[in-house]
Structures are given as C-alpha cells and as structure tokens.
Amino acid sequence: MIRLGYGSAMSAPTRAALAAAALLMPLLLGGCATSSTPPPDATTQFHNTYNYLPVNDVPHDDPRPVLSPEQQEKLRKELAAVGDRQIPAAVKAGAAKPAATNPAASPAAK
C-alpha cells in the first residue's frame, strides 16, 4: 500500500532535503530577475524618453486677432447655411413626415 502526503513512508533526511530545496529555489530564481545594467551616475541628466514637453515650455501667443461678437455670429450663420446645404432635400422631407405612413408597418396591412 502506497501512502502519499503527511505521514508517508518518506525518510526524515529526504524530507529535510526537499524542504531545503523548496526554501532555496526562490533565492536561486531571484537572481534571474535582477537587472544587469549599471546604476545611473549621480552626474548624468535625466533624458526624456516619453517625448513630453518640458514644464516651462509654453506656446507662443497667437498673432491672430480675437473675433468680435458680430463676426462670431456671422460665422455661426454661415456654418448653419453650409450644414443646411449639405443635407439633401429628401432627408429633410422624410424627417418631416411621420414614420407611420409606411403601409407595410401599419397594423391594418397584416
């Protein structure tokens, strides 16, 4: 009869060797996780590898003048007119009619 687990027929030296191996395995494998690169010198500057702008680098002032309220309103009207021209007349007419005018969708057609 073979018994496995606690209280098995394993001898005490074998158990001690397995316990020692289990405790030393993380130490052996931990050496693989360390970096082999040398630590940075205290005199070296940090190099920005993420291409972020420096904190003190602000954009230049925009030379274009700010639009007056009248110019803003004129541009709004022009944009609305362009948007109205881009919408086809059929879409406008279809949006104005209710959706129940389709005979296939009405309950009487069934």
N, C-alpha and C positions, 0 to 999 in steps of 0.2 A: 504494500500500500504506500502510495506516494502522497506526502502531505506538504502542501505549499503554504507560505505565509508565515505568520508568527508561530513560533514553537516547532518549526520544521527541523529536519534532521541535519541542518547546516551546522558546521562546527563553529566554535567561537572565533578562531583565527580568520576563518573565511568571512564571517560577518564583520569583523573588525576591518579587514582589507577592503570590503565593499563599502563600508561606511567612510573609510578614509578616502577612497576613490571618489565617492559622491561629494565629499566636502572639498576635495582639491580640484574637481572638474571646473567649477566657476572661476577659480583662480587661473587655471591654465587657459580657459577660453577667453577670459577677460583681457589677456594680452593681445588678442586679435582685434579687439575693439579700440585700442588706443591709436592715436594718430602718430605717424612718423615724421610729420612736418615740424620744423623747429619753431619754437615760440617766437612771436614778433619782438623785435627790439624796441626799447623804450624811445629811441630816437626816430623811428620811422613814422611817417604820417599815415593816417587812415586814408585809404583810397576808396572812393565812392564807386562801388561796383553795381549799384542799382539804378544809376542814371537819374537820381533825384536832383532837383535844383538846389543850390545852396540856400540856406535860410535867408541870407541878406540880399539875395539876388531878386530884385523887384522889377516888374515890367516897366518899360518907358511910358511916359504919358502919351495918350492918343492925340495926335495933332488935329484930328477932325473935330469940327465944332459940334456941340450938342444940338439936337433938333428942338426947335421951338414947339409949343403945343399945337400951333396951326399946321406945321409941317408934319407932325406926328399924325394928326387927324387926316391930312391929305393922303399920307401913305396908307393908313388903315382903309380908307375908301378905295384906293387903287388896288390894294390887295384883295378886298372883298369883291371888287369888279372882276379881277382876274380869276378868282375862285368861282364866281358865278358863270363866267365864260367857259370854264373847264368842265362844268357839269353838263352833260348832254340834256337836251330838251326832253327826251323820252324818260330819263330818270326823274326829272322834275315832275312830269305828268304822272308817272307811276307812283311817286311818293304822295301826290295829292289825292289820288283815288284810294278808296278803302280796299282792303285785301279780299273782302267777301264777294267781289264782282266776278271771281273766277267760278264758272259753273261746275267744274269738277270738284271744287272744295265745298259747294253748298250741300246741305243735308237732303234737299229735295231731289237731287240728281241720283241718289243711291237707290 
